[in-house]
């Protein structure tokens, strides 16, 4: 991991979404992967809560030209639910 940044809401408009993210991550004891922009570059980071404050850890990765393709979640032989519902009615 790279640098860590402490995040705070800027103004009253941003305070509510900020507090909702903090509460959700604390309640579930989870962290989140975030895409953010810094110095005209898009980066990935790890977003977590410590003592009620959001912390963004920069994730270090080799530079790529494009994002890798996501794996397919569909299993072989599985039919979509919409087509199976259409057949049963």
N, C-alpha and C positions, 0 to 999 in steps of 0.2 A: 504494500500500500504506500501511497505517496503522502502528500500533505493532508492535514486535517483542517477543516474550516468550521467554525462555530456559526450557526445560522440564527438569525433573529428576524421577526416580522418587521417590515418597514411601514409604519402607519397603522391606523385602526382597521382599514379595509383588509389588510393581509393578516391581521391578528387571529381572526376566526379560522381560516383554513390552516394556519400554522398550528394552532392549538388542537385542531382535529387530527392532524397528522401525528402530533406528539402523543395524544391520548391513544390513538389506534395502535401505534407502534409499542407504546408502553404496556397497554392492556394485553396485547398478544405476545409480548416479549419477542418481537421480530425486528428485523432490519429490512431495508428496501434497497433495490438497485435503482439508481436515478441517472437520467441523462441530463447533463447541464452544459451550459456554454460559458467558457472562461477564456479571455484573451483571443476572441475570434475563432475559437476551436470548440467543437463539440466533444465532450468527454463522458466517461462513465464513472459513477461514484457509488459508494456505500453510504446510505443514509441511516443513521441510528440515533437513539435518544440516550442521553446520559444526564442524570440529575435534572430532568425536565427540559433539557436544551437539545435542539437538533444539532447533530454533528455530521458533516459530509466529509468522508474520506475519499480522496482521489484514488481511483484504481489505475494501476499502471499496466499498460498492455502495448504490445508492438503496434505500430501504425498500420492500418489496413486501408484499402481503397473503398471497400464497402462492407457492410455488416454481413456476417456469415448467414446462410439460409437457416431458418428454423426447421427442426425436424417435424415430420408429419405426425399428428396424433391419431390419425385414422389407422386402425388395424386392418390387415388383409381379411377379406371376407365379411367385414362388417358393413351393414347397409345403413344409410342415413335414417334418422328417426322420422323425418318428414315423409319419406317414401313408404316406410312401414306403416305409418298412420294412415296414409292415403289408401293403401291396400286393404286395411282392416275395416274401413267404413264402407 
